[in-house]
Amino acid sequence: MVTIFPFFYTLNISLRYVVSRNLRGDWPWIGLENYRQVLGDSVTWETTARTVEFVAIVVTVEMVLGFLLALFLVTEFPGARATRTLLLAPMMVTPIVVGLMWKALFSWTAAWSITCWAWLGLRRCPG
């Protein structure tokens, strides 16, 4: 339900005339006119081509650099273990820091979070 409703709602809106000046009003049904307008515009196809070109170049470069880095890290050299640790540490520490931040955000014992909860009209849970 979390993804089904937004999908059908967006599909419904895409088939109607919705602009900023009639966001609260009735949205007249125009069918596939929005799609005809977008797909008939040359700018759409130019930007799509530029996006595909950009993705192809960036993915290729990243794959080559990643492969070369993997080949470098699999070989044994002085300081190989320290290099691997330094490269992998940010990937391991980030989820831990995010978890601790969420834990602190929802902590009833931290003074700043009590103030924030009070602004929202929430009281401390009993117990």
VMD Tcl script that draws the C-alpha trace (Angstrom):
set ca {
  {0.00 0.00 0.00}
  {2.96 2.29 0.64}
  {3.93 2.21 -3.04}
  {0.63 1.35 -4.72}
  {-1.31 4.48 -3.72}
  {1.42 6.98 -4.73}
  {1.85 5.18 -8.07}
  {-1.83 5.39 -9.00}
  {-2.18 8.92 -7.61}
  {0.77 10.08 -9.73}
  {-0.65 8.30 -12.76}
  {-4.00 10.05 -12.19}
  {-2.35 13.46 -11.88}
  {-0.28 12.88 -15.02}
  {-3.49 12.51 -17.01}
  {-4.92 15.83 -15.78}
  {-4.15 19.53 -16.32}
  {-2.34 20.54 -13.12}
  {-0.37 23.78 -12.90}
  {0.67 25.91 -9.95}
  {-2.30 28.26 -10.31}
  {-4.89 25.47 -10.00}
  {-3.36 23.24 -7.31}
  {-6.44 23.52 -5.09}
  {-9.03 23.64 -7.84}
  {-10.54 21.04 -10.11}
  {-8.11 19.32 -12.40}
  {-9.63 18.83 -15.83}
  {-9.00 15.51 -17.55}
  {-6.72 15.86 -20.60}
  {-5.74 12.24 -21.15}
  {-2.36 11.63 -22.74}
  {-1.81 15.27 -23.76}
  {0.90 15.77 -21.11}
  {2.79 12.77 -22.50}
  {2.36 13.96 -26.11}
  {3.70 17.36 -25.13}
  {6.75 16.01 -23.30}
  {7.61 13.30 -25.82}
  {7.13 15.70 -28.74}
  {9.58 18.24 -27.33}
  {13.10 18.13 -28.78}
  {14.59 19.22 -25.45}
  {13.33 15.99 -23.88}
  {15.23 13.87 -26.39}
  {18.38 16.03 -26.21}
  {18.51 15.76 -22.42}
  {17.75 12.03 -22.56}
  {20.63 11.50 -25.00}
  {22.95 13.61 -22.83}
  {21.92 11.64 -19.73}
  {22.52 8.27 -21.42}
  {25.92 9.49 -22.66}
  {26.86 10.76 -19.19}
  {25.78 7.52 -17.50}
  {27.68 5.38 -20.01}
  {30.89 7.36 -19.55}
  {30.68 7.62 -15.76}
  {29.77 3.96 -15.21}
  {32.60 2.83 -17.50}
  {35.18 5.03 -15.76}
  {33.99 3.96 -12.30}
  {34.09 0.28 -13.24}
  {37.64 0.56 -14.60}
  {38.86 2.54 -11.58}
  {37.13 0.15 -9.17}
  {38.64 -2.86 -10.90}
  {42.11 -1.30 -10.82}
  {41.71 -0.45 -7.13}
  {40.59 -4.01 -6.39}
  {43.61 -5.40 -8.25}
  {45.86 -3.06 -6.28}
  {44.35 -4.03 -2.93}
  {44.48 -7.78 -3.54}
  {48.25 -7.72 -3.98}
  {50.50 -7.93 -0.95}
  {52.78 -4.97 -0.32}
  {54.16 -3.24 2.78}
  {51.25 -1.52 4.51}
  {48.57 -3.44 2.58}
  {46.54 -4.24 5.69}
  {46.65 -0.61 6.90}
  {45.63 0.62 3.43}
  {42.67 -1.77 3.29}
  {41.62 -0.72 6.79}
  {41.81 2.99 5.93}
  {39.77 2.48 2.74}
  {37.09 0.30 4.34}
  {36.73 2.14 7.67}
  {34.41 4.91 6.36}
  {32.04 2.29 4.93}
  {31.88 0.50 8.27}
  {31.71 3.54 10.54}
  {28.99 5.48 8.68}
  {26.06 3.14 9.51}
  {27.18 3.04 13.14}
  {27.26 6.84 13.38}
  {23.85 7.13 11.71}
  {22.40 4.60 14.16}
  {23.84 6.47 17.12}
  {22.44 9.76 15.80}
  {18.94 8.27 15.49}
  {19.27 6.77 18.95}
  {20.25 10.17 20.36}
  {17.44 11.87 18.45}
  {14.80 9.67 20.04}
  {16.41 9.56 23.49}
  {14.29 10.91 26.33}
  {17.37 11.45 28.46}
  {19.05 13.99 26.18}
  {18.03 17.51 27.16}
  {17.84 18.88 23.62}
  {15.53 16.11 22.45}
  {13.14 16.70 25.37}
  {12.86 20.33 24.29}
  {12.19 19.32 20.69}
  {9.55 16.79 21.75}
  {7.93 19.43 23.97}
  {7.70 21.81 21.00}
  {5.72 19.10 19.21}
  {3.39 18.79 22.20}
  {4.71 15.39 23.27}
  {5.41 14.50 26.86}
  {7.86 12.04 28.28}
  {6.66 8.45 28.18}
  {5.98 7.00 31.61}
  {8.44 4.43 32.86}
}
mol new
graphics top color blue
foreach p $ca { graphics top sphere $p radius 0.5 }
foreach p [lrange $ca 0 end-1] q [lrange $ca 1 end] { graphics top cylinder $p $q radius 0.2 }
display resetview
